[in-house]
Amino acid sequence: MGSGIGTLAIKLLGEKYLHGKVRFESTQDKGTTFYFSHPIESTK
């Protein structure tokens, strides 16, 4: 399995522009699942 342009795009968007964390898991039978987490900032 390889990393395509979509994987790079999600990582750049999620980490560089949205300041979150991106990880993904790939399996041959299920494909790729992306996980994105983003910190919640207080508005106090």
Order of alpha helices (4+ residues) and beta strands (2+ residues): alpha-beta-beta
